[in-house]
Amino acid sequence: MTFDRSESDDSFASKVVIMVDPYSTGCLIAQEIAKRGFSIMAVWSKGFSMEMRQHIPRACGPIQYIAEVEEQETIEETAKACHAAAGPEFKLHACLAGGEAGVDCADALSECLGLLTNGTNGEFKNRRDKKIQQELISKHGLRSVRQAGGDKFEDIEAFLKSEDFPVVLKPTESAGSDGVKLCNDFQEAKDHFHLLMKSQMVNGGLCGKVLAQEFLRGKEYVIDHTSYDGCHKTNMLWVYDKRSANGCAFVYFGMIPIDSESAEAQILIPYVRTVLDALGMRYGPSHCEVMMTNDGPCLVEMNCRAHGGDGNWRPLSSFITGYSQVEATADCYVDPKAFGRIPDKPPSPFRASGQEVMFVSFSKGKVKSMPGYDVIQKLPSFVSYETGVKPGSEVDYTVDLFTGIGGVILMHSDMDILEKDVEFIRYLEKINGFFVYEHQMENLKRPTGESIVLSAVGGGKGAAAHRRVFSSDGPNLIRHMSNDRPELRGPLMKRMTTVDSSKECVVIVDPYSTGCLVAEETMKRGFKVIALWTRGFSLEMRKHVPLSVGQLNYVAEVEEDENGDLQETSNRVYKAAGILRVVAVMCGGEAGVDLTDALSEKLALRTNGTHIPNKRDKMVQQELIRKRGLRSIRGASGRKFLEVEPFLRREKYPVVLKPTESAGSDGVKLCYNIEEAKEHFDALMASQMVNGGQCGAVVCQEFLRGKEYVVDMVSRDGKHRCMMVWVYDKRVANGSAFVYFGCIPVDSESPEAKIVISYTKRVLDGLEVKNGPSHNEIMMMNDGPCLVEANVRCHGGDGCWRSLCRELCGGYSQVECAVDSFLDAKAFAITPEKPPSPFKAAGQEVILVSYERGKVKSTPGFDAIMKLPSYVYLETGVQAGVDVDYTTDLFTGIGSVILMHKDADIVKKDIEFIRDLETSNKMFELEPSQILFKSPSANALNDIDGNTGSF
């Protein structure tokens, strides 16, 4: 727009325009006025922070002020200070607000100086006050918000008790999203009231009063005007693009220009102009937020200054209309003739296409680089972008205003190009292409009932607030088994292996998790059971009894000798047995493997022996199978970092670190560089293992890429029977590449099952495992199967899979066969070498995935799952009052479900139902959260309650 100069440049330079609090878009207005030859003076209102004074948009160059003046105690003193700063060579020409905090001062100062002003007379004395705004428009017969306000909670208490929740609480004087909250109950509202009253507002000063208002439902619009002598020119209309994302119903995806001839514009423009008249707004810019409700438009708030957001919308506005609110504001104060030539409203249709796209994050992590932003800058419609994210920033899922990751202005003469660019940005978001994250140490294996619960390993500072609650968490765990499936109970079997088993006893070492099922099965067969606890085995873990197990009445509980003296331990066992004959020693859990082998050998019972002294050592396992010519993992182990450092320096990353003796995911980590590896090595060596005792040594191994299988076996005299083959269903979810969705039985006649079963048998031969159960983890890679680790005990996870296996296989599982291998040779002999093909029923374990975050109020999804026809068992750590997070790793899982039915279609439908519960966020009813629900601006609240904006 051409500026009409009727005076010399020198005369313009002697004229001073006062900008009160020039920041954000105010800087652009100051710059525009300065370009026209006028001098600029900054007046800073009381309490306006030094940080905000330095907030200059990237689009704005340095601004030269002839002076900077602090607001004084009285407006008259401030006026004198301005005259003194201007001196005789300058004439004060105009005064306007450069930001929200400066509105009242600008009105009063311009009035005092006799310049163009909106004035402060009567009811217009404080037009920033949102409560006063609503009262003024109500007097003009306009739809207004129900409200109450004050500086004492009693001032709004009656309103809060009469109004339907949610309600909005905000300071009566605010900018952008400064302190605006949606409160969902009386206590939330009270808490936020007190928080606001003791808080420093981003624009300066303490919160004077708090306003409580009804929550308006509808579509949110922004209407920008500039006025001169009561003539209001509409500069732009916008509508917010809000959608559901990341479990949140209202996430900002963009701000879109509205055609001035559209039906909604025809309603909004006259409404807002009437609002301006009601507020006595005769001069300058305004930024109005209006909700289009079912009963028409309703003012949210009027900001008597220019549209904020650093004015990053300016080039778009200029491109599609030929001008912007910045130029119109300058015209209002320094060139009224030019203002008169501004159109009454934007052209229809627009001259080009464009919009602001707000970026939405579907992942989280620490940013290493930002390739997505580089790509966006090359789009044909790209103009500018704004973000607070940089390398080193922590990015989270976008669920509200303060987890946004920035925005971009796009514009082009071709609408098709614009639409394609918007689609491309949305695609980048979905594939998490914005950022490359720094690698985090993450748990590699799926946790089981005997997984680690100690924070020393994998916890520490920065650990997520929510983690999966394992079986070992005891009272925190919710476990539920269907009582409506009589076919799951199975017959009571009492298989005698001697003349009178009641005079015999079996020692079970560390009977916890599935080991309790083994103990119960042994008792059902008439044997007495002695529980033998290894050194260091925690009391908490001893109490870990699965839901499916009844009362376990041990004939005695014995402690391993404190010094590890095997003779003393055997003496204790004999003493506990008394007149009973000890006929077997069986392993009840991972920590008991070594003692089981040693004691059974000592007592001359069925045993795997101690020829291989430490079968739990994962490094020993790999060395043994390597000698048999089997594919094994490259690795190194040791108690000192120097012992593994050469391997870590030559091996390609990532690498796996874990204790040489572990159960489940006990301390297993994937490390991406030598620094992470050293950190986790040191953490492991300093940590107490969940199964008891200190970490003996750490094994470092190559990271195997492939599909992960579990092969459960039972052996007797070196003859191995396959009980079940499982494969993990891992998929991309919530920005994570490998999220566990289930554990699926594999047909024993499938090509992969044949390969892994044969390989596992050779592994067991290599490890000299001749008797009892084993739980083997195998990775199927491009060059064939490779052992991850062999666990010489039953499959863990509380044995929740037992009933499923019994139905799939026709009446048996690893639990029964493990007992057979020690106590019933005939029964073991007739056990099939592998599961039937096809299975005799259908089923799987479904691992539950969360797509939302918040505090759980109730769990209707769990209730619905328990009513499914294929439902058998549910295990979860989530209940009312627990905080859930997005499932991205093992510790943010929300539980698992066993499904089983004779009809495969029913199982399939039930799985689909569960997945729908997850994706539609119907698994939980979450407590309503206090959220900011206004669009953020560059001058948004930085830290009123610990949140930090990214714009």
N, C-alpha and C positions, 0 to 999 in steps of 0.2 A: 504494500500500500504506500502511495506517495505521500510524503509529509509536506504540508503546505507551509512554507516559510514566508512570513510577511515581514520579518525583522532580520537584521544582520546576525551572523553567527556569534559575533561578540556580545550582542545584547542577550542572546539566548544563554550564553555561558555565564552571564552575570545573574541569571535566574536560577534559583535553587528549588529543587523538589525534595521534600523531606519524605524519606521512607522509614516508617516505624517498623522495626524488626525485619529488615530485608534478608530473608533466607528462602530456600527452596525456590518456588516460582517467583517470589518477590525479587530475587536477584536478576531474573530475566527481564522483569519489568523495569528495574533500575537500569539495567544495561540498555534496554530499548530507548528509555528516556534520555540516557546519556548520549546515545548515538545521534540523537536529534539536537545535540548541542547544549543541553541543560546540565547544570551541575547537580550532584546528588549529595545530600546530607543524611547520615544514618542516625536515627534515634533508637536507643535500646530501652525497651520497657523494663520495669523493675523485675529483678530475678531471672532475666533472660540469660541462659547459660552461655559460657564462652564457647563451648563445643558447638552449640547451635549457631552462634554468630559466624562460625567458620564453615558452616554448611553451605557450600556453593555448588550448584549443579555442574556436572561435567560439560554441559552444553554452553555454560557461561564462562567467559574469561574473567580476569581480574577486574574488580570494580574499584574505581578511584573515588573516595569520598572526600569532599572538601573538609569534612569534620565528622566526628562520631560523638554523639551527645548521650549522656545517661539521663533517663527520666528522673525528675526531681520529686520532692515530696508533694508539691502542688503543680497543677497544670500551668499556672501562671509562672512559676519558677522555671518550668521546662521551656515555656515559650521564651522567657528571657535568655535562657541558656542557648537556645537556637539562634536568637538575634545576635547574641555575643559571638557565637561561633561563625556566623555568616559575615559579621563585620559590615563596614560601610560599603564595601565593593560588591556585595551580593544582596539580592532581593529575594525574599521568600515568596515562591510562586504557587506551590501546591504542597499538600500533605496527604499521604495515603498509607494504608496498612500494607506492609510487605509480607505479613503472615498473620495467622490467627491471633496470636498473643498481642499483636499490636493494634487490634481493631478498636478497642475502647480508647486507648491513648490517642490514636489517629483521629477519631471523631472529636474528642475533647480538644486536642491541640489545634486541629484545623479550625474548629469553632472559635477558639481563643485567639488565633492569629487572623481571623477574618477571611479565611480562604474557602474554597469550595468545600462543603462539609455535609455530612449526614446528621450532624448535630447530636446533642445529648439532652435535649429538652424533654421533660416529663417522662413518659413511659418508654422513651427510646434511650434512656440513660445507659443501659447495659444490654445492648442487643445481641451480645455473645451468649447471654444466659439462655439456655435452651428451654427452660421453664417459661421465661418471659415470652420467648418466641411463640410457644404454643398458646399462651394466654392472649397474645395480640391477634393471632390469626383467628382464634375462636371468636373474638369480638367482631371480626369481619365476616362471620358466618361460614368460615371454611372448616372442613374436617380437620380436627386436631387430635393429638394423642392424649389419652387419659394419663394423668401424671400426678406426682407429688414431689416436693423437693425441700431441702433444708440442710442445715449444718449439724442437726442432731437427729439421731435415729428415730426419735419419737415423732419427728416431722413427717416421716414417710411410713411409719409403722402401720397406721390404720389403712393406708392405701395398699400396702403389701398384704394385709390380711383380707382385704376385700377383692383384690384383683386376681384373676386366673394366672397361674404361672405357665410358661416362663415370663419374666419381666426383664426389662433392660435397666441397668444402672450405669450412670456415667456422670462425670463432672458437669456442672452447669456451664462451665467454660472449658472447651476442649478443642483440639485440632486433630483431624484425621481419626485414627482409632484410639486416641489418647484416653485410656482408662475405660473404654466402653466394654461392658460385659453383659452376657446373657445369663441370668441366674434362674435356676430351675426350682428352687424352693426357698422358703423363708430364711432358713439358716444361711444358705449361700448368699442371699441378698444382704443379710446382716453382716456377714464376714466381709463382703466386698465394700459395703458402705464404710466400715471402719478402716479398711485398707486404703480406700480413696482419701479419706479425711486425714490420713497421716502421710500421704504420698506427695512427692514433688512432681508436678506436671512437667512434661517434656518442654513445654514452651515457657516455663519459668513460674516460680511461685508455688505456694501450696494450694491444694484443692480447697476452694472456698465453700462450695456447697455440692451436694450430690442430688441428682435427679433420678427418680424412679418412674419408668414409663411402661405402658402396655407394650407387648411385643407385637409388632405389625407383621402380618403375613401377606406376602404378595411378591411382585416383581420389583426389583430395586432400580431406580433411575437416578441419573445425575444430570442436572440442567445448569449450564453455565451462562451467565448474563453479564453484560456491562451496561451501566446506566449513566445518563447525563440529564440533570434537571428533571428527573422522574420519567424520562424516556428510556424504556428498557429494551435492549437489543439482545436477542438470543444468539449466543456465540456457538453453542454446541449442545446436543442432547446425546447421552450415552445410556446404555443398559448393561448391567453386569451379567456375564455368562456364568451362572453357578450350577454346579452338577454334583452328583454323588461320586466320591472317590475315597479310597483307603478307609472305608468304613464310616466316613463322615458324609452327612446328607448334603452339606452346603460348602463346596470348595470352589474358590474363585478360579475360573479358567480364562477370563478375559473381560475386556470392556469394549463394547461395540457401538459405533456411531449409529444414531437413529435418524432416519429421514424425517425432515421437518414437516412433511405433508402426510406422514403416517397417522393412523387413527389415534395412537397413544400420544403422539406429539401434539395433535390438535387439542387434546385434553390437558396435557402437562404444561404447555407454554402459557396459556391464560391463567392456570392455577398458580404457577410460580410467580408470574407478574403481579397477581393480586397479593401473594405473600410478601413480595418486595414492598408493595405499597403499604401493607399492614405494618411492616417493620420500619417504615420511614426511610427506606433505602432509595436515595435519589441520585447518588453519585458512586461511581466506581464499580469494581468487579464483584461478583457473587458466585458462590458455588453451592447449589442447593441439592439436597438429597431427598428424594420423594419415593414413597412406596405406593405402588398402584395396588390397592386392596380391592376386595370384592365390592365395596361401596364407594369406590372412586379413589382419587389421589389423596395422600395424606403426607404432610411434611414430617420428615425425620428430623432434619435440622437445616438451618440456613447458616452458611459460613460467609460472612461479609468480607470476603477477600477472594483472590483468584484461586482457581483449581490448583491443588498442590501437586504432589508427585514429582517434584523437581521440574515441572513443565515438560516432561518427556513426551507428552501428547501434542506439544506445540507444532512440530513439523507435520504431523498427521493432519491436525486441524487445518493448517495452512494449505496443505496439499489438496484436501478434499473440498475446502470451502473458499480458499483464496485469502484467508486471514485467520487470526486466532485471538483469543481473549487477551493475550499479552499486548499485541498492537492496539487492540480496542481500548485497553486500560490506559495506555500511553496517550491515545487520542483524546480520551475523556478529560485528562488533566492538562494536556499541553497543546491540543489541537482540536477544538470543538467542531471546526468545519469538516475535518476528516472524519470525526465521529459521526457527523450527520450523513456522510456518504456510506457508512457501514450498512449492509442489508439488515432488515428487521429480523431475519432469521436465516439460517444456512440455506444454500441452494438445494433444490430438489429437482432431479436427482443430484447426488454428489458429483463433483468433477472427476473423482477417482475412487478407488476402493482402498480400505485400510481398517486396521483395528489394533488394539493392544492385546497381545497374547500373554497371559500370566502363566508362568511355568509351574508345573506340578511334578513333584518328586514321588516316584513309586518305589524308592529304595532308600537305604540309609548307609552311612559310612563316613570315614574321614577322607576328604577329597585330596587326591594326588595330582590330578590334572583335569582339565575341563574341555575335552575335545568337542563336545556338543555345541558349546558357545562359538567355537571357531567355525564350525560348519554352518551354524545359523547366520553368521555374519556374511556368508557367501550366497545366501538366498537372494533371488532377484528382487524380492519385495522388502528386504531388510533396510531399516532406517537407523535404529539405535536399540540398545538393550541396557537394562539396569539390573544389577544383582549385587547382593552382599556376600555372595559365595566366592571363595578364592581357595587356592591350594592350602590345605591345613584346616579348612572349615569342616565342621561336623554337619552333615546333611541328614535330615530325617524325612519321614514320609510327610507329604503335604496333607494335613488334615484341618488346618486353620490358617489364619493370616500369618502367624509367626513361623510357620514351617514352609512358607513359600520360598522359592529359590530364584525369584526375579521375574522379569517380564521383558517383552520385546515389542517395539513398534514396527508394524509391517504396513506398507502401502504400495500400490501399483495401479496403473491405469487399466490393467487387465484383471478382471475379477477372478478368472480361472486360475491365473498365476498365484494370486493371493490365497485362494482356497487350497491350492496344492501345497503352498508353503506352510499354511496352518496345519494341514494334514501331516506334513513331514515332521513338524515340531511335535505333534501329538504322538507320532510314531517313535521319535527319539525318546520321548518320555516313557513310553510303554516298554521299550527294549533297554531302558536304563542307559541310554547312549550319551547323556549329558556329561557324566563324570567317569573318570577312572579312580577307583577308591584305593587307598592304602590297604594292603592285605592285613587282615586281622587274624590273630591266632584263633582258630575255631575248632570245635570238637568235630572229629572226623567220623566217628562211629555213632551208630544209633544207641541211645542209652537204654538200659534194661533195669529191672527191679533192683539189681545190685550195683547200680551206677554210683559214681562219686557224688557225695553231697557236701563235701568239705570245701569251703571257699578258698582254701589255700591253693588249689589247683584250678586254674582257669578263671578264678574269680578276681577279687581284688578291686582296685579302684577302677571306676568306669564300667563295671559289670552291669548288665541290663537289670532293670528293676524286676522284671518278670523272667522266670525260668521255669522249665518243666519241673513239676514236682514228682519225684520218683517214688517207687514203692518203699524205698528205704527212708522216706520222710515220715513214715508212720502215721501219726494222727492227722497230718495235713492231707493225706491221700483219701480220695473217695473211690471205693471199688464197689461195683454192683454186678451181681450175676443173676440172670433170669431164673425165676422160680417156676416159670410157666412152660418149661421144656423138659418133660419127664424123660425123653429119650437121651438127654445129656447125662443123666445120673449114672447109668451103667449098673450092671449087677454087682452085688457084693461077692467078691471072689476070695476064697480061702484056699490057697494052693499049698499043700503040705510037701515039704522036701525031706522031712525026717519022720521018725515014729511019733514024736510029740514036740511040735515046734514051740509049745508053751514053755518048755524047759530050756529054750535056746534064745540067745539074744544077738542082735546085730548092732554094731557100732557105726553110727553115722557122724562123720566129721563135719562140723559147721552146717547143721541142717537149717538153712534159711532159704527164702524164695522157693524155687522148685524143689529144693532139698527137703522142704516140709512135706511136699506131696509124696516124695520117695519114702520118707519116714512113715507117713500115714498108710501108704500102700503096704509097707512092711508089717506094720501093726495089724492091718486088716487080715493078714495071712497068719496071724497068731503069734508072731515073734515079739519078744520084748525088744525095746530100742534104748540104747544108751547114746545120749548126745555128748560128743566130745568136742570141746571148744578149743581152737588153736590160740596160741599166745597173741594177745593184743586185739582179739576179735571183740568188737564193741558190744556193750550191753544193748544198745539201740538195735543193732543188727540181729542180735539173738532173739529179739521180740518180733522180728519181721516174719509174720505168718500170713500167707495168702488167704484171701477171702474164702476160697473154695475148700480150705482145710478146716476140719473141726478141731476139737480139743486134742492136743498132743500130750499124752501122758508118758513121759519118759520114765523108765525104771530108775534112771539116774542121769545126772549131768556132771560131766567130768572136765576139769581144766587140764590142758597140756602142761607138762612140767615147765616152770618159769625159765629154766636154763636150757630147755630143749632136750633134756635127757630122755631118750626113747625108752630106756629100761624103766625109768621112774614113771613115765606116762603109761606104759603097759601094765605096770604094777597097779596103778590107780584104776585102770580099766578092769583088771581082774577083781580087784577089791569091790568095785561097784557092781560087777556081775554076780558076785557071790557064788551061789550054787548053779547059776545059769551058765550054759556053755556058749562061748562066743563063736559064732559060725561064719561071720563075715564082717568086713570093714568096708564101708561104702562112703563115697564122697558126697557131701550135701551142698557144697558150694566151692567156688574157685579157690578161696584161701585154704581149703582143706586138702587140696590135691596132693601136696608133698607129704603131709603127715599120713594121709590115707595109704599112699604107696609104702611108706616106711613101716607103719604099724602093721599093715596086712602082711608084709614080708616078715616082720619080726615074729608075728603070731602064727606064721606058716599057713596062712589062709590064701584064698584066691587073690592074686595081686598083679599089678603091673611092675612091681619091683622098683629097686633104686639103682639098677644098672646105669640108667640115665638119671643122674642125681637131681635134676631140676627141670621137670617137663613143663613147668609154667613159664620158664624163661623163653621169651619169644625169639631171642637171638639163637639160643640153643636149638629150638625147633627148626629155624631156617637152615642152620648148619647141618643138621641131621638129614633133612630131606634133600639138601644139595648133594650130599654124599650118595644118595640113592638115585641121582640123576634127574631129580624133579625140578621144575621151575621154582626158584626161590627168590626172595627179596634181597637186593643188595642192602647192606647195613653195617652198623657198628654199634657196640654198646660199651658202657663203662660207668664207673662211679665218679670219675673226674672228667671235666670237659675236655681236657687235653687228650683223653683217650678216644674221643669221638670227633675232635676238631678236624683231623685230616680228611675224614669221610665227608664231613659237612662242607668242607672247602672245595672238594672235587665233584660232589654230587649235584645234579641239576635240581633246582628248586621248582615246586615246593617239596619238602620232606616231611615225614611223619616222625614225631617223637612220642614215646609212651614208656611207662614203666615196663621192665622186663617181666614183671608179674602183675597182671591186672585182670579185672573183670569188667565186662561191658565196655563202657566208654571211659573207664577209670583212668583219667589223666591223659587220654589220647588226644593229640593236637596236630594240626597241619600248620607248619611254619614256612614262611615264604622267603626268608633270608636268614643269614647266619646270626644276626642280632636277635631276631625272634627265637631262633633255635636255642641260643645260649640262655636267653631269658627263661624259656620254658624248661630247659634242662635244670637250671638252678632252682626253679619253682618246684619241680618234681622231687629233686633231691632233698628239699626242705619240707616236703609234704607228708602228711599222714594219709595212707591209703584207706579207702572206705572199708576194705576187708580186713584191716588190722595191720599194724606194723608200719615201719618206715619204708620208703621206696628204696629197694636194694640197689638198683642200677637203672640206667636209662638206655633204651634202645632207639637208635636213629635209623630210619629206613627210607628207601625210595618210595615215592608216592605212586601207587598203582592206579592206572586209569582203566576203567572197564565197568562191567555190570557185576553187582555184588550179590553173591549167593551164600546161603547158609545150608550146611548139610549136617543133619542130626543123625548120629549113628549109635548103635549099641554093639558091644563085642563080647565074645566069650571064647576063651582059648584061641584067640587070634582070628576067629571067624566074625566078620563084620556084617551087621544088618543095617540097612538104611531105613531110618524111621520116617524121615521127611526131608524134602528139598524145598527151600524157600528162596524167593528172589525179592529184593527190595524195589518198590515202586518209588523212584525218585524223579522229581520234576522241578521246573522253574516256578517260583512263586515269590511274591513280595520282594522282587529284586534279588533274590538268592537263586543260584544256579542249581543247588542240590537240596531240595526239601523232601523229607520222607512223607509219602502219602499212604504207604501200606506195605504189608509183608504178605506175599502171595504164594500159595503152594504151587509147586511145579510138577507137572505130570512126569512120572518116573521113566516113561518111554520117550520123552522128548529128547532131541539130540543133545541139548545142553545138560539135561539131567544125567544122561548116560556118561557124559564126559566128566562132570564133577563128582559123580558117585565113584567112578573108577579111580579118579585121581585121589579122592579122599581116602579110599581104602589103602592106597599105596603110601599116603602120608602117615596113616595110623601104623602101618607096618614099619615105616621109617622111624617113628617115635617109640616103637615097641609098646604101643597101647594094645593090650591083648584082652583086657577085661573091663566091662562097665561102659557107661555112656560117654559120649563126646559130642561137643558142639563146635563145629568147624566152619570157619569163615573163609570163603574162597572168592577171589576176583577172577572173572573170566575176561581175559585180555585178548588183544589181537594175536598173540603168540600162544594162546592156550590158558589153562587155569593156573593160578598161583595162590599158594596158601597165604592168607593174611595172618591167621593164628588158629591154633587148635586149643580148645578148652576141654580138659579131660573131666567133664562133669556134664550134667543135663543142661539142656537149653533153659535159660533163665526166664526173666519176665514173669515171675510168679506162677509159671506153668499155665498161664491163662489160655494158651493154645491147646491144652490137653484135650478138652472136650471136642474141639474142632478136629484134631488129629484122629480121635477115636471114630468120629463119624466118617471122615474121609477114608480111613483105612479099614473100617469094618469092625472096630471094637478094641483096638489097641493103640498105645502111644509110647513114646520114649520112657515115660514113667514106669509103666507096667513091665516093659521089656528090660529096663535097667535093673529092676528087682529080680526078674527072671534070670538075668545073666549071672547073678550071684547065688540065687536060692532055688531055681527051678530049671534044671538042664533040659527036661523034656519040653517044657513050654517054650524055652528059647529055641530049641531045635525045630519046632514047627512054625516059628515066626518067619514070615516071608522075608526074602532078602531085600526087598524094596517095596514101597507102597504100591497098591493096586493101580492099574491103568485101564480104564479111566477111574477117577476117584468115585467112591460110593455116595458122595454128596458134594455140595459146592460150598465154598466159604473162603474167608481170608481175614486177616487183621487189617482194619482201616485205621490209619494214623490220622488224627484230626488236625486240621490246619486252620489257623486264625487269620482272617483278613481284616481285623479291626483291633482297636486299642482302647482301653478304658477300664474302669472299675466295674466289676460284675455285680449287678443287682439281683439277677436270677438267671437260671440256666434252662430255659424252655426247650432248647435244642436237645439237651441230654434227655429230658423227659420224653420228647418225641422219638428219639432213637431207641429208648427202652421199650417202645411199643411196636417196633418193627417186627414183622414175622420172622426174620432171620436173626434177630438179636440174641446174643448169648451173654456177653460180658462187656462191661465198661470200666475203664480205669482212667482217672483224671485227678489232677491236683487243683482243678478250678472249681471254686464254689463262690457263693455270695461274699463280697468283700475283697476278693482277690483281684489284683490288677493283671489283665491280659495284654499281650502285645502281639504284633504281627509275627507269624511263624516264619522265621528265616533260618533257623538253625535248630539244633537238638534241644536247646534249653528254652525255646519259646514255643514248643509244641504244647498242645492243650489236652492231650489224652489219646487213648486208643480204644477201639471197639472190635470185638470178635463177632463176626457174622457167620452164620451157617444155616443151610437149608438143603433139603433134598432137591428142590427146584432151583436150578442155576439162574433162571430168569428173575426169581424173587430176590435172590442175592444181588443181582445186577441192579434191579430197581431200587433196592434199599441203599446200595452204594451211591447211586445217582441222587437219591433223596438226601443223603448226608452231605454230598458235595454241594448240593443246592443250598442246604442250610448254611454251609460255610460261606459260599460266594455271595449269598444274599444277606449275610450277617444276621442270621436268625438263630445262631447257636446260643447267643447270650442276649439278655436285656442289660444294657449298660447303664450305670448311673449317669444322669445328665451331667455333662461337664460344663464348667464355666468357660465359655469361649468368647473370643472377640469376634464380632460378626460384621464389622464394617471393613470396607476395603482399606488396606494400609496405604499410607503415603510416605514420602521420603522423610517427613517429620513425624513419623509414627512413634508411638510410645516405645521407648527402648527397654526399660527394665522396671516397670511398675510392680511386677510380681515375679520377677525372675525370668520372664520370657524376653527374647531378643528378636527383633524384626530383621528380615533379610532384605527389605527394600531400602 
